[in-house]
Every structure is written in structure tokens, then in C-alpha cells.
Amino acid sequence: MRDQAEKLRDMVKNRKSLDFQVISITSGKGGVGKTSFTVNLAYQLQKAGKSVLILDADLALANVDIILGERPKYNLLHLLSGEKNINEIIWESKYGIKFIPASSGFEELANLPQEKQIQIINSFQEIYYNFDIMLIDTSAGISENVINFCLASDRTIVITTPDPTALADSYAISRILLNYKSDNMDLGLVVNLVESEEEAEKMYRGMNNILREFTGKEISYYGFIRKDKKLSESVRDRYVLSAVNPKATYSQDVEAIARYIIDGKRPIRKENFWNRFLNNLKNLKLD
């Protein structure tokens, strides 16, 4: 593994830094709308003129393809086996959204050994200059894979809902990330399935106050998404709501978050995504 890591560091050491941003989207628990948000955010960023790639990093329970209504021919298993290269497994949906598919039902993908993680990260060297933004749809919960992706990103968005268990789990993963993160990685909260903006802001203030008390650091507020029955219909029928119904409440709220990402101040990182990921593999120790 050391030889692979050193080789990758040599590759990125003198590479010119391009305007490439990595955003991880995570949650403390499943069922909070993380993947739907990721796909709709990709569409809104794309509509605003950004070239976007989604990495389905829920490696053993992949569902980006399901949300998009696609059946890719190849996935990360084909990359890891050497059957295909990264360009050959990237799939373009009918909405123009490009994504790297994972594979469902393969336990060995749930907790990849470090050498396989490095193999995936190494492959991004071939494609990152084709995109402005890569969205990483992580698996739910707290694992080394999830934490590593989040800490290496320029931004990490934690998705939560008003459900008490979702809030508790979102607080837990946020606290871990704040304890490890540098001052230059932005950690933000999106509150999903709320009745109003006021409800979302109240939840954010409560979580932020507790995090500040116990970590000395704060989480940013990226916005809110109101309840919209049209979203569940889109998931059931496998279409992207923002594309089919841009005036839907859900679509408008996600568009506002996309605009925040585009217009907001971008974190300044001294190292690129690849070096941060490799350093995290060496330094990250979860209790």
C-alpha cells in the first residue's frame, strides 16, 4: 500500500491546482433523503453551468442509479478488478448527469481495504480536469470510508430531518468531523423535510450551539428543504424532480442550496483532495 500511496503523491505533487471542488454529502442515518438530494443538487448545479460528476460511494448499497432510473453496464467492481478503466464506467443519465456507479449486494465493498480505496482515488486523476464539481454520495452512518471521504472534501454537507434519531445521528457525525477537520474544510447542515424555514433554522441553531460548546467549532447552515409529496412520487417513478418539475417546492429549495454553493465563499485548501485523502488514511483513528 505504501508504494501505491507514494506513487499517487508523486503524481499530484506538482500538478497545477484547477478549479475542481469535491463535496461530500453524508448523514448519520439512512432514510433522510441524502441520495435524492445529491441527484437533484447535481442537476441544479449542472443547470447553473457547472460540469458535475457524482460518485456513488455507498459502495455496497448503491442507489444513485435507481434514483436516476438508469441501469449502468459497469460499476466500481469492474474498476477494482481491472476489467474497465474509470472513463469506461462513468455513466451519463438521460438528464445529462454523469455518475460513477457502485454496486449493491457486495459485502466486500462495504469496508474497502486501504489499497482498494487508493486504487479508486488514484483513478480520479484521469478525469478530474473534465469536471468542476464532484459530489460524493456517502453511505449513511459512521465508518472509516465515510469519514475519510468527508475530511478530504472541500465541503461536507450533513443531511438531517426533524426526526429525533436523525438529529442525534447527525450531531454525532458532525462532532466527529469537527474534531478532525482543519479550519479550511467547510462543514454544512441541510435540514430536510421541514414545514417551514423557521423550523429548519431553529434546528440548526440548536445543533450548532451544542457543537460549539463541545468542540469549539461551528457548522455552517446551507439551507432547508420543505416537505413535498412530489418528491416521493419522483422516487417511486424514478425521475429527477428538479428536471421534470422545476417549480416544485423541493426543486426550488434545492436550487437555493446550489446557488449558495456557487455564490458562497469557497474554502481555501492548502492540499488537494488526493493528498488529503491519503493523509487521512494514515492519521484517521476512529474510537
N, C-alpha and C positions, 0 to 999 in steps of 0.2 A: 504493500500500500504506500510505503514511503516513497518508492521510486515513482509511482503514478502521481502522487501529490507534488513532488519536486518538479516533475516534468510539466505539470499544469501551471505551477508557479512561474516557471521559466517562460511559458508561453504568454502569460498575461503580464509579466513584469514590465515589459517595455511597450505594451500595446497602448495606442492612443485611446484616451478616455472619450467615448462617444456619448451622445445624449440618449442613453439607454437606462430605463428605470425599471426596477423589479419591485413588484408589490405583492406581498403575501396576504392572503385572505384566510382567516382562521376562526375557530370558535372553540369554546370549552366543551361543548356537547353537540351532538347531531340534532337535526330537525329544526334548526333555526333559520334555514333559508340561505345558507352560505353559497352553495353551488348556483342556485338561481340568481343570486346577487352577482356572483362572479361573471356569469354569462351575460347578464343584462348590462353590467358595467362595461364589459368588453365591447358590447355593441354601441353603447353611448360614447365611449372613448373613440371608437372607430368612426362614428358619425361626426365627431368633432375634428376628424382629420388625423388621428393617431393610428399608427400601424401597431396592431396588438396581437400578441400570442398568449394563449392560455396553456399552462402546464397543469394537467390533472395529476396532482401529487397525492390524491387519495389512492395510493398505489394498488391496494388490494380490493377496494370497494368503489371503483371508478363510476362516475355518473355524469360527467360533463357531456359525453356523447348522447346520453339519454335525454338530458335537458334540451340539447340541440336537435334531437330527432335524427341522429346520424348513426351509421354503422361502419366505423373505420375498418379498413382491411388490416392495418398493422397497429401495434402499440409498443409500449416500453419493453415488453418482454422480447420483442423482435430486435430491439436495440441492444438490450443486455446480452442476448445470445449471439450477437454479431451478424444476424441474418440481414438486418437492414441498418442504414445509417440514419442520422437524425432527420435529414431532409426527406427521406423516404417514408417516415412515419408521421410527419406533420400532415394533418387532415384539414381541408378547408370546407366549412359548412356551407349550406345554401345561403346563409346570411353574410358570407364573406369572412366570418370569424374563423381564424386558424387556431388549431389546438394540437397539443401533444397528448394522445390518449394513453391512459393507464389500462389496467386490465382487472376485471372483477373476478373474485373467487380464487385468487392465487395467494396463499398464505405467505409464501416466501417473499412477496413484495411488501408485506406489511411492515417489516423491520429489516430493511436492506442493510447488509454489512457495509462498512465504510468504503471498501474498494468499489462496490457497485454504485454507491452514492457518487463517488468521484467519477466513475465512468459516465454517469448521466450528466453531471455538471460539466465535465470535460467536453461532452458533445455540443453543449450550448455555444462553445467557441466558434463553431462553424456557422451559426445562424443569427447571433445576437445583433449583428450590424444590419440585419434586414428589418428590424423592428424598433419601435420607440419604447414600448412598454411590454413587459411580460407579467401576466397575472398568474400567481401560483395558488391554485385551489388546494389547500392542505387538507389532510384528514382531520376529523374532529378529535378533540382530546389533547392530551399532553404526552408526547413521545419525543425521542431524540431527533427523529426525522423532522417533525413539525417545528420544534424549537430552533433547529439549525436553519431551516428554510427561512423562518421568520427573522432571526437575528441577522442573517446575511442580506436581507432585503433592504431597499431604500425606505420603504414604508411597509408597515404591517397593519392591516385592518382587522379588528376583532368584531365579529358579528354577535349580537345578543338579542334577546327578546325580553318582554316583561315577565316571563315565566321565572319564578324564584330559583329553580335549579339552573336555568340558563344563565341568570345573573351571577349566581355563585361560581359556576364553572368559568364564566368569562372573567370574573375577578381573579380567579386562581391562575389562569394562563397569563393574564395581563401582569400580575405581580411577578411571576417568573421572568417574563420578558423584560420588565422594567429593572429587575435585579441584575440581569445580564447585559442589557443593551448599552451601547455607547450613547453619548448625548446627541449624536448626529443621525440616529435612526429614529424616524417618527412613528410612534405607535398611536393609532387612532381607533375610535369606537364608532360603530354604526349600530343604531338601535332599530331593530326591525319589528314589524307587526304591532305598531303603536296606534292609538286612537288619534293622537294629536302631537304636534311639535312640542307642546308644553310637557306632555308626559315623557317624551324622549329626553328633553333637556333636564328634567328632574332626575331621571335615572342616571344620566351622565354625571351630573354634579355629585350625586351620592357616591357613585363608584370612584370618581376622581378624588373626592375628599378622603376616602378611605385609603386609596392607593398613595396619595401624597403623605398621609400620616404614617404609613408603614414602610414606604420605600424612599420617601423624599423626592419622588419624581411624579410627573403628571402624564396623563393620557390625553391626546387631542380629541376633539369632537368633530367627526367627519359628516355627521348628519343623521337623518332619520328616514324610515320608510313606513308609511301608513298601511294599515290593513287594506287589502284589495282582493276581493274574491276572484278577480280576473287572473291573478297570478296562479292560483290553484288550478284554474281551468287551463292555463297555458302549460303548466307542468304535466297535467293529465293528458293533454293533447299534443305535447311535445313541440311547442313552438316558443320562440323568444318574444315575450310580451312587448318589450320596447320596440321591436321591429314591426310587429303586427298592429299594435295599438299604442302609438306614441303619446296619446292624450290620456291614457290610463293613469290613475293616481300613482301606482307603482312606478311606471315608466318615468313620470315627471320627477319623482323623488330620487330615483337612481341617476337621472340626468343631472340633478343638482349636485349630487356627490361627485360625479365625473367632472363637472365644472370646477368643483373645489380642488380636485386633484390636479387639474390642468392649470388653474389660475393661482393656486396656493403656492406658498414658498416651498421649494423643493429642498429636502435635506442635503447637506453637503457632506459627502463621504470621502475620507482620505484614501480608502481602499475600494477596489471594485468588488462586485458580487462574488466572483470566484475566489479571490483571496480571503474574503470574509468567511465564506463557507468552509474553506479548508482550515482556517484558523479555529473556527468553531468546533470542527471535528476533533481538534487537538485539545481544546480548552474546556469544552462543554461537559459538565458532570451534573446530571440530574439526581437529586436525592430520591 
